[in-house]
Amino acid sequence: MKIGIVGAAGRMGRMLIAEVLGTGGCQLAGGTEQPGSDAIGQDLGVLIGADEQGLSIGDDARALFEASDAVVDFTQPEATMGHAALSGETGVALIVGTTGLEAPHMEALGRAAAKAAVVQAANMSVGVNLLLGLTEQVANALGEDYDIEIAEMHHRHKVDAPSGTALALGAAAAKGRGVDLNEVSDRGRDGETGPRKAGDIGFSVIRGGDVAGDHWVVFAGPGERVELTHKAGSREIFARGALRAALWTEGRAPGLYSMRDVLGLD
Ligand code: NAD
């Protein structure tokens, strides 16, 4: 399969180049960066310190889609909107790891999914996708006596908060409880907050260093606490998961899929 990488010079883009080069059954179709980026014109292999690949980073996303069987997107939400439109127009599969997606971005992915296989996940790791299932299960089993709090820590460069994974964990907990996360989420505590509101799902955010991504889900009840934790040791797990998703789309019918679909966890 020919894999295209948009945002190829980013932290995840570089990981993806390495992953594609090191995986059998796929080859690099090319990569793009945003217009004006210093990386444009650089060879994809040289960019990551590997052998020259004879493919340089461009800024023509349409040309990349036309040359690819699947395109992987770890960029930023506005860019993902454009890539979703191209996926819909070309029928080329799109794997979206970009976080911070709001309703208009998800609607654009929904439109693309009428014509192409689209996989979207705020976290592409196997462990976190297991954690999502466990969170839903525990929230369902424990009931409202147990306060649910979600905390996350990421590297100092991360631009959105709480992380897409923390919000997905909140959604899983809310689903387990049979409530709507939008109605119970508490995302900003500061100053005279008053006591904790029963039934809320609280979020806490820590930023610093080069942490790839830690998440905790705490169920704090009377006299006991259940904690579920996942710690990502390196960003490689996300790149590996994204490439697994890209390979999984081969011959797949159009539709909007999750990483749980890719991993067969549902
Ligand atoms: P980054 O800033 O290092 O990389 C993003 C790259 O996208 C940059 O090089 C930027 O120039 C490029 N870009 C922006 N607009 C573009 C456009 N229109 N066309 C082409 N390239 C464009 O960020 P990162 O750490 O690699 O993370 C990227 C995204 O992936 C973030 O939203 C992050 O939260 C998310 N992420 C998701 C997972 C997951 O498992 N789903 C894991 C890690 C990171």
Residues whose N, C-alpha, C, O or C-beta is under 5 A from the ligand:
A	BS01	NAD	V6 G7 A9 G10 R11 M12 G13 T32 E33 Q34 F74 T75 Q76 A79 G97 T98 T99 A121 A122 N123 M124 S125 F238
